[in-house]
Amino acid sequence: MLIVLLPDDLQDDSLETASLHWWRLERDGSPPEHGQDTLQVLKLRFAGQRLRALAPATAVSLYRLTMPMRGSASIRAALPFALEDQLSQDLELLHCVPGPRRSDGRLAAAVVEAASMERWQALFASCQWRLEALIPLPALHAGETPDQGLIIRRSPWPCDIPQALVTARDEEPVLIETGMLGLWLKRRLGTLPEDDRIIQASGFSRDELGLEADSAVDFTQVPTTVDLQGALGYCLQPSPPLNLLAGVFATSLAAPPWRKMRPPLIAAGVLVAVLLAQFSFEWLILARERDQLVASIETTFNNSLPNSRMVQPVTQFRQVLEGSAPGSSGQGGGALLYEALGVIAQTDSASIKQFRSTPAEVEIEIQLASFAELETLRAGLAAKPQLQEILQGADSGTDGVTARLKISRRGS
């Protein structure tokens, strides 16, 4: 994932040339690479990376409010009015975003000018790079709170003017220019109870903080510094709190609505692919069966009507059986076969193995129990004055006698 820090002095005429500090994070939060480049250069170098941005502390203010309502819709509607007494600008010019509730039950909130949001939006739109989240820089240190008083450390974030990071248990983190730190600290200490006027400083002396004459402040030097890697790890959360991409700015900058539909769309795509594969497999099976059926029809037709050209097999077979094929007489092969089968049916053990019929004659291969039954069958056929029977061959086996008879009409 790529994290970029937006500059403090970004203007409309410097969008393409603005230089941004950046960090590329691994999944464990470690930043193996960092540097400073324009967004166009970063797009060419990290085109496939997910992108999140940090809003500068000079452009975003964090607050902590007492709001009894719990519904997210109610909180969003009431938030601007809850902040009205603390803001000097017109509410219509500001973008207010509610955050999570802190351990003291109060609600965190972020306020930024709508013009700044539009400028940042134009910056990323100029490179056609979708931004997943826009997080206020001080919010990354929300978990670094003391049990009492204030912790003041030098800011590790790159900035033209040195800044100090101040964290407290009862307020949101804040980044202040070091030149203004003494004045800000004097005002802040005036709001704290006497037992909470405790300052833990790292990188600052009592004199630098303007506390040389204030003996009521419990001042302690601590060796700890700001954990930059741990702060950047805040950006890896799936849905980081205090994301400024909300409300009217969510449509153009936040993740597109179809992203939530990606899992069901993938499942539907897999299902369609499986169904297409199944239909293709069944089509191949049916095509093979069709080819086998056509081959079987051609074989049967050629064996039954060797002197005919197959055009419409069903119609041709019906015409032959009905004796209406071209060139056939009124007494066709169908009638001849019918008369022969009438005689064969009188022999109980007779079983027809196969036959071939033409309009003039019928060749039948028949199986009987014995030669005696064969002679009886031949006698029955000979008794028909209109039929002429010729024995073409007979073989005996374990299953009985197999004979081949040729039957035609007398005088044909």
BAGUTI-520125 format. One record per residue: x, y, z of N, C-alpha, C in turn. Coordinates in steps of 0.001 Angstrom, whole numbers, padded with zeros to 6 digits, always signed. Example, Ala and Ser with C-alpha at 12.3 -4.5 7.8 and 13.67 -1.06 7.14 Angstrom:
BEGIN
+013190-005690+007800+012300-004500+007800+013200-003300+007800;+012850-002250+007080+013670-001060+007140+012900+000030+007870;
END
This chain:
BEGIN
+000847-001185+000000+000000+000000+000000+000889+001244+000000;+000470+002278-000711+001220+003523-000798+000506+004594+000027;+001264+005272+000905+000747+006359+001734+001434+007641+001300;+000646+008681+001004+001213+009976+000610+000749+011033+001605;+001641+011984+001891+001338+013111+002771+001089+014336+001909;-000117+014879+001988-000463+016052+001184+000277+017284+001705;+000719+018150+000807+001461+019340+001253+000539+020361+001909;+001151+021226+002745+000366+022246+003449-000107+023349+002515;+000684+023660+001498+000410+024843+000662-000073+024471-000734;-000850+023403-000857-001326+022979-002170-002310+024005-002730;-002057+024478-003952-002908+025447-004623-003412+024867-005939;-004448+025488-006491-005046+024984-007724-004057+025005-008892;-003150+025999-008908-002218+026120-010022-000953+025293-009842;-000864+024518-008740+000331+023705-008498+000009+022226-008319;-001134+021802-008854-001544+020409-008659-000575+019453-009338;-000154+019782-010561+000684+018857-011322+002128+018851-010845;+002565+019946-010205+003966+020041-009778+004148+019823-008290;+003054+019592-007551+003159+019422-006100+003974+018177-005771;+004925+018338-004863+005787+017229-004453+005266+016658-003135;+005038+015343-003096+004442+014684-001943+005438+013709-001319;+005498+013718+000006+006254+012692+000703+005435+011399+000702;+006096+010275+000527+005385+008999+000408+006122+007889+001135;+005334+006856+001527+005849+005647+002150+005132+004455+001524;+005879+003452+001160+005263+002200+000670+005324+001170+001793;+004153+000689+002216+004052-000202+003365+003869-001650+002923;+004520-002541+003656+004248-003969+003500+003027-004334+004321;+002607-005593+004237+001407-006015+004974+001598-005951+006480;+002846-006101+006953+003098-006032+008385+003281-004603+008869;+003157-003609+007984+003275-002212+008366+004667-001636+008225;+005638-002440+007872+006997-001919+007723+007109-001124+006429;+007767+000056+006473+007930+000872+005257+009292+000629+004612;+009391-000278+003649+010685-000557+003029+011186+000567+002143;+010262+001420+001661+010650+002509+000774+009930+003784+001175;+010595+004916+000988+009959+006214+001183+010725+007238+000363;+010088+008366+000125+010742+009391-000679+009816+010567-000885;+010108+011355-001912+009321+012543-002234+009288+012696-003745;+008083+012696-004315+007911+012799-005765+006562+013433-006048;+006360+013801-007308+005042+014261-007733+004115+013064-007881;+002824+013352-007888+001852+012262-007985+001941+011566-009339;+002296+012291-010391+002425+011667-011702+003553+010646-011711;+004671+010989-011083+005792+010045-011013+005406+008820-010188;+004695+009037-009093+004277+007914-008247+003297+007007-008984;+002432+007596-009824+001468+006781-010575+002196+005866-011556;+003250+006374-012182+004013+005544-013120+004785+004449-012384;+005275+004764-011195+006118+003809-010466+005301+002794-009679;+004161+003228-009105+003361+002342-008252+001925+002262-008779;+001764+002044-010059+000419+002057-010660-000492+000993-010069;+000065-000135-009666-000783-001206-009140-000993-001161-007645;-000436-000170-006959-000544-000086-005505-001856+000572-005076;-002399+000113-003945-003533+000812-003330-003017+002115-002729;-003856+003141-002756-003419+004479-002375-004287+005043-001251;-003609+005541-000203-004267+006290+000865-003443+007539+001142;-004110+008590+001627-003439+009875+001812-003622+010373+003235;-002680+011246+003664-002721+011893+004977-002958+013378+004772;-004011+013906+005395-004297+015340+005319-003400+016072+006306;-002765+017166+005910-001838+017877+006799-002545+018440+008024;-001792+018522+009118-002387+018995+010375-002820+020450+010292;-002181+021241+009435-002559+022649+009304-003899+022836+008617;-004416+021793+007945-005671+021914+007198-006840+021240+007898;-006566+020388+008883-007623+019625+009551-007543+019846+011046;-008690+020038+011662-008775+020185+013116-009548+019007+013698;-009061+018491+014823-009718+017379+015504-010352+017875+016794;-011548+017345+017088-012290+017741+018285-012783+016484+018987;-013144+016687+020250-013791+015624+021018-015018+016231+021668;-016195+015632+021372-017476+016227+021748-018299+015264+022590;-019175+015855+023399-020151+015072+024153-021445+015041+023350;-021771+013879+022814-022986+013719+022009-023716+012477+022490;-024877+012636+023134-025589+011479+023702-026224+010567+022665;-026558+011105+021471-027225+010257+020489-026277+009180+019980;-026872+008036+019566-026068+006881+019160-026176+006552+017674;-027269+006846+017043-027441+006511+015639-026487+007291+014755;-025885+006618+013771-024919+007284+012899-025565+008420+012106;-026790+008212+011635-027472+009271+010875-027745+010483+011754;-028155+010255+012994-028428+011362+013916-027151+012113+014252;-026058+011371+014422-024779+012016+014739-024316+012885+013582;-024420+012376+012340-023998+013168+011191-024820+014442+011047;-026119+014341+011332-026983+015515+011199-026705+016554+012285;-026389+016100+013503-026215+017032+014630-024786+017530+014783;-023814+016865+014139-022403+017206+014359-022072+018663+014021;-022473+019203+012850-022109+020602+012567-022614+021578+013620;-023802+021342+014152-024362+022260+015147-023673+022086+016495;-023196+020864+016798-022456+020659+018038-021101+021354+017992;-020557+021542+016780-019259+022192+016621-019368+023694+016396;-020581+024200+016244-020779+025588+015824-020104+026580+016760;-020153+026337+018078-019570+027277+019037-018049+027270+018999;-017441+026214+018472-015982+026114+018454-015382+026530+017118;-016233+026844+016144-015763+027175+014804-016041+028632+014494;-015113+029257+013794-015270+030664+013432-015751+030844+011998;-015807+029785+011220-016218+029871+009816-017660+029435+009647;-018206+029777+008492-019566+029373+008151-019600+027859+007989;-020601+027219+008571-020704+025759+008512-020835+025254+007088;-021406+026052+006198-021589+025615+004811-020253+025480+004078;-019206+026119+004612-017891+026057+003972-017020+024957+004544;-017547+024198+005507-016753+023198+006212-017288+021797+005945;-016414+020849+006062-016747+019421+005919-016473+018755+007263;-017536+018290+007920-017442+017705+009266-017636+016194+009177;-016732+015458+009829-016762+013996+009767-016744+013442+011192;-017759+012655+011579-017723+012029+012914-016773+010839+012934;-016181+010600+014077-015263+009478+014244-015735+008524+015325;-014838+007754+015904-015232+006780+016922-015386+007447+018290;-016014+006735+019197-016092+007192+020583-014828+006758+021320;-014298+007679+022098-013093+007392+022852-013438+006732+024185;-012418+006408+024952-012621+005686+026216-013426+006482+027232;-013430+007839+027117-014214+008653+028047-015659+008818+027600;-016069+008152+026501-017445+008202+026028-017731+009346+025085;-016783+010244+024888-017005+011364+023971-016664+010963+022539;-017200+011742+021595-017078+011420+020183-015960+012242+019554;-015085+011570+018803-014056+012268+018040-014652+012781+016733;-014164+013923+016262-014665+014505+015016-013537+015260+014336;-013633+015360+013016-012655+016090+012210-013377+017147+011393;-012722+018314+011231-013303+019415+010469-012252+019922+009487;-012644+020081+008230-011749+020561+007188-012552+021449+006248;-011899+022396+005621-012594+023256+004666-012987+022447+003435;-014203+022693+002943-014667+021995+001741-013799+022345+000538;-013249+023557+000506-012384+023948-000608-011115+023102-000634;-010585+022769+000537-009393+021910+000593-009719+020515+000082;-010877+019994+000458-011284+018670-000032-011411+018675-001551;-011977+019742-002104-012124+019822-003558-010760+019905-004245;-009837+020631-003621-008494+020745-004187-007793+019388-004166;-007883+018667-003067-007272+017338-002978-007939+016377-003962;-009234+016509-004092-009953+015670-005055-009447+015925-006477;-009240+017185-006827-008742+017524-008163-007332+016987-008377;-006522+016950-007314-005159+016446-007432-005152+014981-007866;-005932+014161-007220-005950+012731-007558-006730+012475-008847;-007734+013319-009124-008470+013160-010386-007583+013474-011573;-006610+014373-011416-005725+014724-012522-004859+013541-012945;-004622+012603-012029-003834+011409-012357-004718+010176-012535;-006020+010359-012377-006961+009235-012488-006542+008081-011570;-006238+008447-010344-005812+007458-009341-006822+007486-008209;-007466+006352-007985-008528+006309-006964-007922+006262-005573;-008430+007111-004711-007967+007207-003334-008895+006408-002433;-008334+005494-001617-009156+004649-000752-009566+005365+000527;-008686+006176+001082-008979+006838+002353-008149+008113+002453;-008693+009095+003163-008006+010356+003432-008085+010579+004939;-006950+010466+005628-006919+010432+007088-006209+011670+007616;-006766+012350+008623-006044+013476+009238-004746+012983+009868;-003668+013689+009617-002365+013257+010111-002328+013090+011633;-002848+014025+012444-002778+013833+013907-003527+012595+014400;-004543+012134+013633-005337+010989+014083-004512+009712+014166;-003381+009659+013471-002544+008468+013509-001947+008222+014885;-001973+009246+015766-001379+009129+017091-002441+009069+018189;-003681+008718+017816-004766+008715+018806-004551+007684+019904;-003768+006644+019634-003548+005614+020657-002374+005889+021574;-001667+006991+021372-000473+007295+022169-000814+008307+023259;-001730+007971+024156-002194+008908+025181-001610+008553+026538;-001285+009556+027344-000768+009292+028701-001913+009064+029676;-001583+008563+030840-002588+008397+031881-002986+009740+032480;-002033+010681+032519-002286+012017+033061-001499+013039+032270;-002027+014269+032234-001295+015364+031652-001095+015250+030154;+000084+015791+029700+000376+015878+028282+001714+015210+027971;+001816+014670+026772+003093+014202+026240+003436+015099+025049;+004629+015712+025096+005059+016613+024024+006339+016051+023421;+006298+015798+022108+007467+015252+021415+007630+015972+020080;+008825+015893+019550+009061+016497+018247+008398+015627+017170;+007769+016280+016215+007062+015550+015162+008058+014895+014210;+007838+013615+013866+008719+012951+012902+008297+013181+011455;+007178+013880+011240+006639+014037+009898+007353+015165+009165;+007662+014982+007888+008346+016042+007124+007455+017270+006975;+008049+018438+007241+007288+019692+007177+008280+020843+007012;+007863+021887+006306+008735+023048+006103+009042+023751+007421;+008075+023765+008328+008248+024403+009635+008207+023313+010701;+009204+023226+011606+009215+022176+012636+007942+022206+013476;+007480+021021+013821+006241+020894+014590+006469+019999+015807;+005579+020143+016753+005588+019308+017957+004280+018521+018012;+004360+017290+018467+003183+016434+018620+002778+016420+020083;+001527+016784+020350+001011+016827+021717-000154+015848+021813;-000063+014934+022764-001149+013976+022996-001599+014071+024445;-002892+013850+024648-003484+013911+025982-004586+012876+026081;-004960+012592+027315-005994+011583+027520-007379+012123+027201;-007603+013427+027415-008948+013992+027295-009164+014785+026016;-008151+014845+025128-008295+015587+023886-007653+014795+022747;-008015+015166+021507-007433+014525+020345-005991+015001+020136;-005143+014203+019507-003758+014629+019248-003732+015894+018394;-002669+016668+018546-002543+017904+017794-001074+018104+017420;-000829+018646+016221+000504+019011+015751+000577+020534+015694;+001564+021109+016398+001665+022562+016543+003056+023011+016115;+003137+024135+015442+004438+024701+015109+005204+024993+016401;+006467+024657+016421+007256+024829+017654+007317+026291+018090;+007251+027223+017148+007276+028634+017512+006032+029068+018260;+004921+028369+018048+003654+028691+018718+003394+027790+019911;+004294+026857+020187+004037+025850+021204+003918+026452+022592;+004788+027415+022950+004740+028000+024289+003434+028702+024563;+002962+029512+023604+001694+030222+023786+000536+029247+023866;+000540+028247+022963-000564+027266+022982-000573+026485+024287;+000628+026121+024773+000715+025322+025987+000236+026111+027209;+000533+027414+027226+000090+028231+028351-001428+028277+028415;-002076+028413+027270-003546+028418+027240-004101+027055+027616;-003453+026013+027160-003946+024657+027449-003808+024326+028930;-002704+024685+029544-002523+024398+030971-003542+025130+031818;-004032+026266+031312-005038+027004+032070-006360+026285+032150;-006603+025314+031274-007862+024551+031294-007747+023253+032088;-006533+022911+032533-006338+021647+033242-006436+021850+034745;-006978+020876+035462-006955+020954+036935-005516+020859+037449;-005304+021311+038680-003949+021377+039218-003285+020011+039294;-004051+018969+039631-003447+017643+039750-003176+016995+038392;-003566+017653+037315-003356+017096+035985-002362+017929+035171;-001691+018877+035824-000727+019729+035129+000632+019025+035101;+000662+017959+034322+001848+017114+034206+002271+017105+032739;+003541+017333+032495+004056+017342+031126+005239+016398+031034;+005143+015466+030074+006261+014595+029754+006789+015039+028395;+008025+015476+028353+008584+016064+027139+009747+015230+026630;+009842+015143+025310+010959+014473+024656+011472+015386+023560;+012714+015873+023732+013282+016782+022744+013032+018239+023049;+012349+018544+024127+012076+019919+024535+012487+020103+025992;+013073+021279+026281+013414+021622+027667+012303+022481+028266;+012374+022673+029576+011372+023509+030241+011421+024936+029686;+012622+025426+029418+012739+026793+028906+012149+026911+027503;+012348+025886+026653+011800+025926+025289+010276+025938+025292;+009696+025372+026344+008234+025336+026444+007686+026539+027203;+008567+027434+027643+008119+028624+028369+007626+028312+029758;+008164+027286+030392+007700+026869+031713+008734+027149+032802;+009757+027993+032484+010807+028204+033478+010309+028888+034731;+009226+029683+034607+008704+030398+035783+007460+029757+036359;+007009+028655+035751+005771+027997+036216+006139+026775+037040;+006220+026969+038349+006603+025868+039241+005455+024922+039525;+004242+025321+039116+003085+024457+039388+002987+023299+038409;+003823+023304+037383+003773+022258+036362+004798+021184+036706;+004341+019949+036734+005231+018808+036966+005869+018432+035624;+007121+018829+035417+007799+018642+034144+008771+017471+034243;+008695+016555+033252+009573+015390+033242+010119+015177+031843;+011410+014912+031752+012029+014561+030472+011915+013049+030276;+011422+012630+029102+011301+011203+028792+012102+010924+027529;+012696+009725+027422+013539+009437+026254+012761+008946+025040;+011471+008687+025176+010710+008098+024073+010509+009107+022950;+010504+008587+021726+010218+009391+020540+008996+008823+019843;+008560+009496+018830+007363+009063+018098+007701+007840+017236;+006862+006818+017334+007024+005599+016528+006368+005826+015170;+007165+006198+014176+006622+006506+012856+006017+005266+012201;+006672+004115+012331+006146+002894+011719+004809+002505+012335;+004705+002626+013657+003440+002307+014311+002326+003253+013886;+002667+004541+013684+001660+005506+013232+001198+005185+011817;+002140+004807+010940+001753+004451+009572+000897+003195+009544;+001116+002294+010514+000295+001089+010572-001180+001380+010768;-001501+002565+011323-002897+002982+011473-003604+003011+010123;-002839+003319+009062-003434+003454+007729-003806+002117+007112;-003303+001014+007666-003574-000294+007076-004920-000873+007489;-005621-000223+008407-006921-000737+008828-007883-000781+007640;-008730-001809+007560-009675-001886+006432-010566-000655+006307;-011039-000159+007451-011868+001053+007454-011325+001983+008533;-010301+002778+008225-009687+003631+009251-010666+004673+009774;-010711+004889+011097-011593+005923+011650-011218+007309+011162;-012185+008221+011238-011998+009615+010826-011566+009750+009366;-012050+008850+008532-011786+008948+007097-012581+010134+006538;-011868+011097+005955-012525+012300+005451-013335+012054+004184;-013179+010894+003570-013946+010570+002367-015337+010100+002774;-016151+011052+003176-017509+010758+003635-018430+011856+003131;-019723+011597+003229-020698+012586+002812-020615+012892+001328;-020579+014184+000985-020589+014588-000423-019293+014222-001133;-018234+013928-000394-016953+013591-001014-016729+012087-001106;-017691+011309-000635-017510+009856-000664-017669+009297-002066;-018536+009875-002888-018819+009312-004210-017616+009372-005128;-016933+010490-005148-015858+010664-006107-014527+010130-005622;-014316+010075-004298-013014+009700-003795-012982+008351-003111;-014083+007951-002509-014068+006693-001770-014146+005514-002717;-014048+004314-002144-014112+003100-002959-015434+003045-003713;-015445+002633-004969-016682+002612-005756-017691+001638-005175;-019002+001896-005400-020030+001031-004818-019934-000413-005282;-019437-000646-006519-019386-002025-006999-018355-002844-006249;-017437-002195-005500-016431-002967-004776-017095-003927-003770;-018193-003463-003131-018888-004336-002183-019564-005510-002885;-019876-005341-004170-020541-006399-004916-019557-007354-005571;-018254-007127-005379-017273-007949-006072-017364-009425-005681;-017488-009804-004388-017601-011238-004065-018793-011932-004710;-020041-011352-004617-021146-012042-005315-020987-012047-006820;-020358-011011-007401-020136-011011-008846-019146-012101-009247;-018117-012295-008415-017156-013368-008701-017852-014719-008611;-018693-014895-007560-019418-016157-007411-020349-016396-008603;-021028-015324-009056-021913-015472-010216-021117-015816-011473;-019941-015209-011616-019100-015526-012770-018642-016970-012775;-018267-017462-011577-017852-018867-011474-019014-019791-011818;-020227-019443-011312-021401-020264-011596-021699-020288-013093;-021622-019129-013750-021871-019077-015196-020837-019909-015951;-019568-019826-015514-018524-020608-016175-018770-022106-016021;-019200-022524-014806-019487-023947-014587-020651-024406-015455;-021710-023564-015526-022866-023928-016354-022489-024001-017832;-021674-023060-018295-021249-023105-019694-020423-024352-019979;-019546-024711-019023-018743-025918-019202-019643-027158-019240;-020662-027190-018352-021586-028326-018329-022377-028420-019634;-022891-027265-020107-023651-027267-021353-022772-027679-022534;-021515-027235-022538-020611-027617-023625-020350-029114-023612;-020156-029671-022411-019911-031106-022293-021125-031904-022768;-022330-031483-022344-023546-032179-022771-023751-032032-024289;-023412-030867-024834-023553-030678-026286-022624-031613-027035;-021396-031809-026533-020468-032726-027185-020996-034160-027138;-021580-034544-025994-022129-035896-025874-023280-036091-026859;-024187-035094-026919-025330-035201-027828-024874-035198-029283;-023851-034408-029600-023347-034388-030965-022757-035744-031347;-022048-036366-030391-021480-037690-030666-022586-038723-030855;-023614-038679-030009-024735-039616-030152-025456-039394-031475;-025580-038108-031887-026214-037824-033171-025415-038444-034322;-024101-038282-034275-023258-038843-035339-023360-040365-035372;-023396-040982-034171-023525-042440-034117-024869-042892-034669;-025927-042125-034359-027259-042472-034851-027332-042343-036379;-026726-041284-036925-026713-041101-038375-025965-042235-039048;-024812-042622-038454-024042-043735-039020-024830-045035-038962;-025569-045242-037853-026379-046455-037731-027509-046477-038758;-028117-045324-038980-029198-045247-039981-028650-045552-041369;-027472-044988-041675-026883-045239-042994-026546-046717-043170;-026004-047355-042131-025673-048778-042217-026924-049617-042430;-027964-049338-041643-029219-050082-041771-029839-049879-043150;-029795-048633-043634-030379-048344-044940-029619-049074-046040;-028276-049044-045992-027479-049690-047035-027654-051207-047032;-027820-051791-045807-028036-053240-045734-029429-053628-046220;-030415-052786-045932-031796-053120-046283-032136-052750-047722;-031630-051613-048181-031928-051153-049536-030608-050851-050250;-029879-051896-050637-028538-051678-051199-028546-050951-052532;-029632-051017-053265-029670-050411-054593-030338-049037-054599;-030570-048479-053409-031258-047185-053333-030310-046135-052743;-030544-044883-053143-029779-043768-052586-030566-043146-051443;-029901-043020-050285-030603-042531-049085-030852-041030-049204;-032112-040655-049153-032515-039256-049177-033275-038934-047900;-034432-039615-047726-035224-039523-046508-035501-040944-046025;-034642-041481-045154-034722-042906-044813-036080-043348-044317;-036691-042571-043434-037981-042979-042859-039031-043087-043955;-039106-042079-044822-040092-042103-045910-039810-043237-046879;-038532-043468-047177-038182-044529-048114-038533-045906-047554;-038247-046130-046256-038615-047402-045634-040118-047589-045632;-040864-046519-045365-042326-046638-045335-042868-046958-046736;-042276-046338-047724-042720-046617-049078-042447-048063-049477;-041278-048585-049073-040961-049972-049393-041914-050920-048702;-042170-050669-047398-043065-051557-046651-044486-051496-047176;-044890-050339-047669-046241-050204-048203-046322-050586-049676;-045148-050899-050272-045139-051281-051669-045345-050133-052615;-045063-048884-052140-045310-047711-052983-044028-047062-053448;-042910-047774-053310-041662-047208-053803-041686-047164-055309;-040959-046258-055951-040947-046190-057420-040479-047498-058020;-041189-047973-058991-040813-049231-059662-041382-050449-058994;-042117-050320-057895-042681-051498-057226-044090-051719-057714;-044516-052952-057659-045883-053299-058053-046817-053121-056890;-048058-053415-057162-049048-053278-056102-048775-054200-054952;-048216-055410-055276-047858-056326-054216-046398-056069-053865;-046093-055093-053021-044734-054690-052723-044090-055562-051682;-042862-055139-051292-042106-055899-050312-042786-055960-048969;-043577-054940-048615-044268-054948-047328-045287-056068-047259;-046067-056236-048351-047065-057307-048362-046404-058678-048379;-045327-058820-049133-044603-060089-049190-044050-060455-047809;-043481-059497-047143-042947-059762-045808-044058-060111-044836;-045190-059449-044984-046315-059714-044093-046794-061169-044241;-046903-061659-045496-047363-063026-045721-046350-064031-045186;-045025-063738-045377-044001-064671-044882-044007-064712-043368;-044152-063577-042724-044165-063556-041259-045391-064253-040694;-046494-064240-041462-047687-064953-040991-047444-066444-040889;-046674-067009-041836-046353-068438-041785-045332-068717-040679;-044317-067848-040573-043261-068060-039563-043832-067971-038161;-044822-067134-037955-045392-066969-036622-046086-068231-036131;-046468-069161-037046-047128-070401-036633-046143-071395-036020;-044836-071159-036181-043821-072024-035590-043361-071386-034281;-043637-072075-033188-043388-071467-031873-041918-071170-031618;-041034-072036-032037-039615-071874-031708-038865-071000-032701;-039536-070524-033766-038861-069723-034795-038511-068343-034247;-037288-067924-034522-036815-066608-034092-036045-065970-035240;-036505-064819-035704-035872-064136-036823-034636-063414-036319;-033486-063692-036930-032232-063048-036553-032058-061736-037320;-032288-061792-038637-032238-060583-039440-032926-060849-040776;-033247-059762-041473-033853-059922-042787-033492-058724-043644;-033598-058937-044948-033385-057868-045933-034503-057960-046931;-035154-056852-047199-036349-056864-048034-036178-055945-049224;-036661-056378-050345-036781-055552-051553-038221-055690-052043;-038644-054869-052969-040023-055022-053459-040300-056386-054060;-039277-057107-054540-039510-058385-055234-039266-059595-054351;-038436-059487-053319-038103-060658-052522-037703-060259-051116;-037685-061280-050241-037300-061101-048847-036318-062188-048482;-035162-061778-047912-034191-062736-047408-034233-062693-045893;-034485-063916-045304-034657-063989-043858-033675-064985-043292;-032991-064587-042191-032175-065533-041417-032961-065855-040159;-033254-067159-039987-034166-067573-038930-033535-068694-038127;-033843-068749-036844-033322-069795-035964-034498-070628-035447;-034323-071992-035537-035365-072917-035080-034739-073961-034172;-035605-074761-033557-035116-075749-032593-034476-076950-033286;-035005-077320-034480-034485-078530-035134-034744-078456-036638;-034133-079426-037360-034361-079499-038799-035811-079867-039095;-036434-080617-038175-037825-081012-038393-038723-079778-038451;-038488-078847-037521-039293-077624-037539-038994-076808-038783;-037733-076838-039245-037397-076126-040478-038186-076672-041665;-038261-078014-041750-039022-078618-042850-040509-078287-042727;-041020-078247-041486-042427-077876-041282-042680-076456-041761;-041727-075531-041432-041868-074148-041860-041818-074040-043384;-040912-074769-043993-040811-074720-045455-042086-075262-046107;-042656-076311-045461-043903-076853-046004-045030-075837-045914;-045053-075089-044819-046079-074052-044689-045925-072975-045726;-044683-072610-046045-044467-071590-047067-044813-072132-048450;-044498-073403-048681-044808-074005-049982-046310-074137-050207;-047048-074196-049077-048505-074331-049199-049147-073032-049686;-048393-071965-049645-048933-070693-050134-048722-070646-051639;-049782-070674-052408-049598-070731-053869-048905-069510-054449;-049011-068358-053771-048407-067142-054325-046966-066959-053907;-046446-067811-052992-045082-067657-052500-044175-068730-053057;-042939-068362-053272-041907-069294-053695-040750-069181-052708;-040345-070343-052128-039320-070359-051071-038113-071125-051548;-036909-070599-051275-035652-071253-051626-034781-071276-050385;-034281-072433-049970-033377-072579-048830-031961-072285-049307;-031363-071238-048800-030021-070850-049215-028926-071458-048339;-029296-072009-047205-028311-072644-046347-028885-072872-044969;-028322-073898-044268-028771-074207-042915-027590-074747-042136;-027430-074308-040917-026354-074759-040025-026956-075132-038688;-026420-076211-038106-026875-076644-036788-025818-076260-035752;-026259-075933-034575-025365-075571-033477-025984-075892-032147;-025356-075402-031075-025849-075704-029722-027194-075045-029479;-027444-073918-030173-028718-073225-029966-029817-073707-030903;-029515-074670-031776-030524-075180-032701-030034-075051-034138;-030983-074763-035020-030698-074700-036456-030888-073263-036920;-029868-072764-037659-029965-071431-038262-030070-071613-039769;-031165-071071-040348-031420-071253-041786-031575-069896-042444;-031225-069857-043723-031382-068638-044519-032340-068943-045684;-033450-068253-045678-034510-068495-046664-034670-067273-047551;-034912-067548-048839-035202-066501-049797-036639-066679-050268;-037504-065708-050037-038935-065842-050356-039276-064783-051388;-039970-065213-052426-040386-064283-053487-041773-064727-053979;-042345-063990-054874-043648-064348-055446-043412-065211-056692;-044314-066119-056823-044190-066997-057987-044379-066192-059280;-043564-066480-060222-043642-065808-061507-042935-064475-061537;-042259-064068-060436-041543-062790-060413-040069-063023-060717;
END
